[in-house]
Amino acid sequence: MSKKRLFNVLKLAYSPLSNYDFVMVRDDAIIRDFINSGKIYLITQRPVLTFENFYMNDRDPNNIILNFEIHQKGNNKKLVCKFPLFQDVIDIPPGSQCHIGINYIFPKPKVISNEMPFNGMANFVIKTANDDYCWLSPEKLIYHYLRETLDADIQGNIEDFLIYKVHYIGKATEQDVIKRLTGHSHLQDILSLEQPFHYGSLPTDEIAILFFAFEDNIFMDTFGADDNLTSAVKMMMGELPIDQDIIYLDAEKALITALKPIHN
């Protein structure tokens, strides 16, 4: 008698994005492709994360280091970070010229200092000599650090900054997730009805969207001597025994059952 098993591995298709950041970056062609590869999305909430004590160590002009801390409102823990500015992955060779722009969280400081260290930063943007851009929020830096796609040194317990309250779980198999979230009624309800965790924070900054895709779908079948081996032959030829959209539908249902978000 045959037995069938299916093992699924979900991974983030892109960095978690606050609702504000999602609106700002969703039209970027490269970012849009990464986001739309996620067919399962979670609308969540977490206290706002910021970059604090941001300064540049430029004693060695060929090895400039950005030093900063990652803080979160209501969390007394912090992450101490060192980020080498010159990295091949963001196309900034040693000694090259680049510009760094800083964006602040709400409320923006009434007086903007030109002197380091900078505090209350929502993200920073690096513009290279080739007019390419690399923007990093605290969550995006953590995401790339854990995937080992950026060179950084982070000291502290990262898990303390990966706690999210899940409000809604959905899937986007019939249309791109960006189109799915445009005018999304549940997202608008969450932004309107959910109270900020901390006074002074905007819901659009606390609400975060996580995009997931399958890293792998592993099918495991066992067959007896009397079984028809047609399905085994199809699997060996690369034909999936279950349609991918059905797997995403089942994954959505399983996550809803396990996490019980109140807006589903």
C-alpha positions, 0 to 999 in steps of 0.5 A: 500500500502506498503512503504519501507525505508532503513537507513544505518549507516556507521562507520570507520572500522579502524583508518584513515591511512596515505599511509605510515602507511598503507604500514607498517601495512597492513601485520599485521594479526589483523590489516589486518582483521579490515581494510578488514572489510571496504568495502567502502574506501576514499582516502583523504588528510590532513596536517600531524599530529604529537606528540609534547612535548612528555614526561613521568611523572613517579613520581608514578611508578604505574601510569605512564602518557605519556604527549604530544600534537597533532599538525597539520601543518598549524593549530594553534590549538592543543590537549593536551593529557594525556595517562596512560601507564598502561592499561588493554586493551593493557595488561600493568598491573601497575608496569610492564616493557615495552619499548617505541619506537619513529618514526619521521616524514620526514624529520627526525631530524638530531640530535636525542636527548635522553632527553625528551621532544621529538618532531616531532613524527609520532607515538610511539610503546609500547612493553610489557613484553609479546612481544605484541605491541601497536602503536599509531599515532595521528589519531589512538589515536583520533579514539580509544579515540572517540570510548572509547576503550583506556583510555586517556584525550584529551583537545581541539577541536578534530573536528579541526583535522578531516578535510579531502579533499576527492580525491577518493571513492571506494568499495571493495566487490569483493575482500579484500580492501588491495588487491584492494589498491595494485597497485591501479591506482587512489591511484598512480595517487593521490600520483603522481599528488596531491601537498602537502599542506605544503612545506617539507611534503611527499605525502605518509604522507599527503595522508590518507585512511579511511575504512568504514563498515556498523554499521547497515542497518535498513529496515522499511516496512509498509504494508496495509491490501491487501499487500502480507506479504511474505517479512515481514515474511522473514524480521522477519526471518532475511533475508535481502530484499536487497543484502549487496553488492548492498547496498555498491554499492548504498552507493558508488554512493551516496557518490560520488554524494555528495562529488564529488571527482575529481579522480572518 
